Amino acid sequence: MSMNYEEFKKEIYKITGIDLNSYKERQMKRRLNSLISKREFDGYQTYLNALKIDSRLYDEFMTYITINVSEFYRNPEQWVKLKEIILPILIKQNKKIKIWSAACSSGDEPYTLAMILNEFFPLEDIKIIATDLDKEILEKAKKGIYAEKSVVNLPKAYLKKYFIQENNNFRIKDELKKCIEFKQHNLLSDKYPSDCNLIVCRNVLIYFTEEAKIEIYKKFNKALAPSGVLFVGSTEQIILYANYHFKPIQTFFYQKEKDL
């Protein structure tokens, strides 16, 4: 008897700790079925058996389900708002600001944050926590080497100041790398950092179910310091923000009003 999707989800939870119930089913099933047929398995059972013994297949699976789409300065107008409006508010209230880049993918976001912060602070005073579920993508982030298409939106001054061009690739300079602490983290089950003044979590929550999102928003509230700000992606406006004790201060920026 062949394994169905429900049974597959239970088994995946046992071996990876990832709860596929928290991801939108139709999207996740489509992605998985495409991966399984691409690798020429005849169903969930044979694929799962192979995952347990083949580490390369396992790593590919982890990378595939954690949906890594990333680029520097994605939606530039939002980064300009961060620099010109949000950060000055936070800096006025706090001498040092603690920043968490959640679900940071290949590192484009935390590195961009460090570049912008460098306009306010010297690099040695900047420390950003950057987390993702996918170990492989975190290794790529630590290396800090990007193709030309990843940096196309980045202001030219940043490109010149913080990167070294190597053929068609661009490598982040070591002094900027030192600002970022990369760690593995599961948004659904791991403990969140505390007392953050800014949390950046963009273009990730769209893949989660409504129930999972509610839990994550509550945890974000707890992870923020008083008056801290949550910066979300361009398709992720929080409709019932008051339920999580947030108030919108700009489009895609939500300030914590009080603890939940």
C-alpha positions in Angstrom: 0.0 0.0 0.0 1.5 3.4 -1.0 2.1 6.2 1.5 -0.2 9.2 1.4 0.7 12.8 2.0 -0.6 12.8 5.6 1.6 9.8 6.5 4.6 11.4 4.7 4.1 14.6 6.8 4.3 12.6 10.0 7.4 10.8 9.0 9.1 14.0 7.8 8.4 15.6 11.2 10.1 12.6 12.9 13.3 12.9 10.9 13.6 16.7 10.4 11.5 18.3 13.1 9.7 20.3 10.4 5.9 20.4 10.7 4.6 20.5 7.1 1.1 21.0 8.5 2.1 24.6 9.1 2.7 25.2 5.4 0.0 25.9 2.9 -0.9 22.4 1.7 -1.5 23.0 -2.0 1.7 24.9 -2.6 3.8 22.5 -0.6 2.3 19.4 -2.2 2.9 20.8 -5.6 6.6 21.6 -4.8 7.2 18.2 -3.3 5.5 16.2 -6.1 7.6 18.1 -8.6 10.8 17.3 -6.7 9.9 13.6 -6.3 9.1 13.2 -10.0 12.3 15.1 -10.9 14.3 12.6 -8.9 12.3 9.8 -10.6 10.8 8.2 -7.4 7.4 6.6 -7.8 5.8 8.1 -4.6 6.2 9.3 -1.1 7.3 6.0 0.4 10.3 5.3 -1.9 11.3 9.0 -1.7 11.2 8.9 2.1 13.3 5.7 2.3 15.9 7.3 0.1 15.9 10.5 2.2 16.8 8.5 5.2 20.0 7.0 3.8 21.2 9.6 1.2 22.5 12.8 2.8 22.7 14.7 -0.5 19.0 14.0 -1.1 18.2 15.0 2.4 20.0 18.3 2.1 18.3 19.0 -1.3 14.9 18.3 0.3 15.6 20.7 3.2 16.8 23.4 0.8 13.8 22.9 -1.5 11.1 23.1 1.2 12.5 26.2 2.8 11.7 28.2 -0.3 14.8 30.5 -0.8 14.0 33.4 -3.1 16.2 36.3 -2.2 17.9 39.4 -3.6 19.6 42.5 -2.3 17.4 45.6 -1.9 14.2 43.8 -2.9 11.4 46.4 -3.1 13.9 49.4 -2.9 11.3 51.9 -1.7 10.8 49.9 1.5 14.5 50.0 2.3 14.5 53.7 1.8 11.7 54.0 4.3 13.7 51.9 6.7 16.7 54.2 6.4 14.9 57.5 6.4 12.0 57.0 8.7 12.2 53.8 10.8 15.8 53.6 11.9 16.0 57.3 13.0 12.9 56.6 15.2 14.6 53.5 16.7 18.0 55.2 17.1 16.5 58.2 18.9 15.0 55.8 21.5 18.0 53.5 21.8 21.8 54.1 21.7 22.4 50.6 20.3 19.8 48.7 18.4 19.4 44.9 18.4 18.3 43.5 15.0 17.1 40.0 14.0 16.8 39.0 10.4 14.5 36.0 10.5 14.3 33.5 7.7 17.3 35.3 6.2 17.8 32.8 3.3 21.1 33.4 1.5 22.1 36.5 3.6 21.0 39.3 1.2 18.8 40.9 3.9 21.1 40.9 6.9 24.0 42.2 4.7 21.8 45.0 3.3 20.7 45.9 6.9 24.4 46.2 7.9 25.1 48.4 5.0 22.3 50.8 5.9 23.1 50.7 9.6 26.7 51.7 8.7 25.3 55.1 7.8 24.4 55.6 11.5 27.0 53.5 13.3 30.6 52.3 12.7 30.8 48.7 11.5 32.4 47.4 14.7 29.2 48.5 16.7 26.8 46.6 14.4 25.7 43.1 15.4 22.8 41.5 13.5 21.4 38.0 14.3 20.4 36.3 11.1 18.6 32.9 11.1 17.2 30.4 8.7 15.9 26.8 8.9 18.2 25.7 6.0 21.8 24.8 7.0 23.0 24.7 3.4 21.7 28.2 2.6 23.3 29.5 5.8 26.7 28.2 4.6 26.1 30.1 1.4 25.2 33.2 3.4 28.4 33.0 5.5 30.5 32.8 2.3 28.9 36.0 1.0 29.4 35.4 -2.7 26.6 36.6 -5.1 25.9 36.5 -8.8 25.5 39.9 -10.6 21.7 39.4 -10.8 21.4 39.3 -7.0 22.9 42.8 -6.6 21.2 44.5 -9.5 18.9 46.6 -7.3 21.6 47.6 -4.8 22.7 51.3 -4.7 26.0 51.6 -6.6 27.7 53.2 -3.7 27.0 50.1 -1.5 28.3 47.8 -4.2 31.5 49.8 -4.5 32.0 50.1 -0.7 31.1 46.6 0.6 31.9 44.2 -2.3 34.9 42.9 -4.2 34.2 41.9 -7.8 35.5 38.5 -8.8 34.8 37.8 -12.5 31.0 37.9 -12.7 30.5 37.5 -8.9 30.5 39.9 -6.0 32.0 39.0 -2.7 31.1 40.7 0.6 34.1 42.3 2.3 35.2 40.6 5.6 34.6 43.7 7.7 30.8 43.6 6.8 30.6 39.9 7.4 31.8 40.4 10.9 28.6 42.3 11.7 26.4 39.2 11.1 25.9 36.2 13.3 24.3 33.4 11.3 22.4 30.6 13.1 20.0 27.9 12.3 16.4 28.5 13.6 13.0 27.1 13.1 10.3 29.8 13.3 7.7 27.3 14.3 9.4 25.5 17.2 12.6 27.2 18.4 13.0 29.9 21.1 13.0 33.4 19.7 15.7 36.1 20.5 14.5 38.7 23.0 14.5 42.5 23.3 14.9 43.1 19.6 14.4 46.7 18.4 13.9 45.6 14.8 12.8 42.2 13.4 12.9 41.8 9.6 10.9 38.8 8.3 9.9 39.3 4.7 8.3 37.2 2.0 8.3 34.0 4.1 5.0 34.0 6.1 3.0 33.8 2.8 3.9 30.1 2.7 2.5 29.4 6.2 -1.1 28.6 7.1 -3.2 31.2 9.0 -2.9 29.3 12.2 0.9 29.2 12.0 1.1 32.9 11.1 -1.0 33.8 14.2 1.5 31.9 16.5 4.5 33.6 14.7 3.0 37.1 15.1 2.5 36.5 18.8 6.0 35.3 19.2 7.3 38.3 17.3 5.5 40.6 19.7 7.2 38.8 22.6 10.6 39.0 20.9 10.4 42.8 20.4 11.6 45.3 22.9 9.1 48.0 23.9 8.3 50.1 20.8 10.3 47.7 18.6 9.3 47.4 14.9 8.5 44.4 12.7 9.3 44.8 9.0 7.3 42.4 6.7 7.3 41.7 3.0 5.3 43.4 0.3 2.6 40.7 0.2 2.3 40.3 3.9 0.4 43.2 5.4 -1.0 42.2 8.9 -4.7 42.8 8.6 -5.6 42.2 12.3 -2.5 43.9 13.7 -4.3 45.1 16.8 -4.8 41.4 17.9 -1.0 41.2 18.3 -0.7 44.6 19.9 1.0 46.2 16.9 0.2 49.5 15.2 1.2 50.3 11.6 3.7 53.2 11.4 4.4 52.9 7.7 3.2 50.4 5.1 4.9 47.0 6.0 6.3 48.4 9.3 4.5 47.5 12.5 5.4 48.9 16.0 4.8 47.0 19.2 2.4 48.9 21.4 2.5 46.6 24.4 3.2 43.0 25.5 0.8 40.3 24.6 
